[in-house]
Amino acid sequence: MRPAFKRFVIKFGADPQGSWRRFVIGLLIFISGLSGLLLHTLPESAWLDTLCIIIMLIGFVYAMYGYLGIFASRFNRLL
């Protein structure tokens, strides 16, 4: 196994509780952006749609960062 990959797995898998917290917070941010996109009632409001999509993307990236830590923590047990 390559040393760079092993360092990566050890670094990201060191705090599984923090990774789980980041995943849940990112999921909540994503859901808030999605609910804003689905529930707004302003017709032809492209700026609001864009804002909600940006919030969804931020939540998605943050949740995937947490998921990467969860995956690395599980993979770290195999090393």
N, C-alpha and C positions, 0 to 999 in steps of 0.2 A: 504494500500500500504506500502511496506517495506521502511524504511528510507534510506537504502543503495541504493535502486533503485532510490528513489527520489533525493538523492544527485547526483547520476550518471547523471540523466536526466538534472538536473539544471546545473551541471558542463559543460557537453558537449553542452547543448542548449543555453549557455549564449551568444555566439557570432555567430549568423547565417551568417553574412556577411563574417567573417573569415572562417567559414566552407565551404561556397560556393566557396571562393577563393581557399581553399585547394583542394576541389573537382575538380575544373577546372584545377589547376596546375597539379594535379595527372593524370587527363585525358590527358593533353598535354604530360606529360612524358610517359604515356602508349602509346600514339599514335606515339611518336617519336621512341620508342623502336620497335613498330610494323612496322613502315615504314622502319626502319633500317633492320629489319629481312626480309621484303619482297623485298627491293630494292637493297640489296648488291649483287654484281656480282662475288665475289670471290668463285671459286669452292672449295668444301671441306674445308671450314673454320669453323671448329667446335668452335673455340675460339670466333669468331665474333657472331655466333648464340647464344652461351652461354651468351655473354655480352648483346646482345639485349634482351634475355629472362630475364636476371636479371634486366635490365632497365624496362622492362614491369612489372615485379613483384613489383619493388619499386613504380612505378607509380600507380599500382593497389592498393597497400596497402595504399598509401597516399590519393588516391581518396576515398577509403572506409572509411578512418578516417574522411575525410571531409563529406562524406555522412552520417556517424553516427552522426556527429554534426547537420546536417540538419534535420535528423530524430528526434533527441532529441529535437531540437528547436520546431518542429511541435508538438511533444508529450508533451512538456513543457507547451504549451498553454492549454492542457486539465487538467493539475494539478491545 
